[in-house]
Amino acid sequence: MHFHVERVAQQKEIFFPNVASKISFVSSSDAANFLSWLSLNDVVGAVNAASPQPIALQEMMRDIEKATGKTAVYAQSQSEENS
């Protein structure tokens, strides 16, 4: 998230292929609970921890804009610098 906040705060372009897609942030307590659960269950294969309440990237960006008082500058194409 630091990358996103810095890009908006510095008025630098940021690229998203789909701002309606959702992102999940896991709190340290959720991560600890997940690891505890994982240790007590016989799981085979890859397992991903995710927040029970993912948010759309556009919602996250609106929150960042409110917090920084700046408007995000969206890039039309992807580059190493803006994504």
C-alpha positions, 0 to 999 in steps of 0.5 A: 500500500505504501507504493500507492500512497506515495504515488498519489501523494507525489502526484505520479501516475499509477496504473491498474489494469482493472480498478474494479478488481479487489485486493485483500489486506490481512491484519497481523491477528488474522494472519496469526489466527490463520497460522494457528488454524493451519497448524491444527489441520491436515492441509495438502497443497498451496494455501492462501490467507485472505481478508474476509472483506476484500475491497475494490482497488478503486475504493482503496484509491478513493480512501488514499485520495481522501487521506492525502488530499490529492487526486490519483493520476491514472496512467493509460498504459503500464510501465515499470515505474507506474505499476 
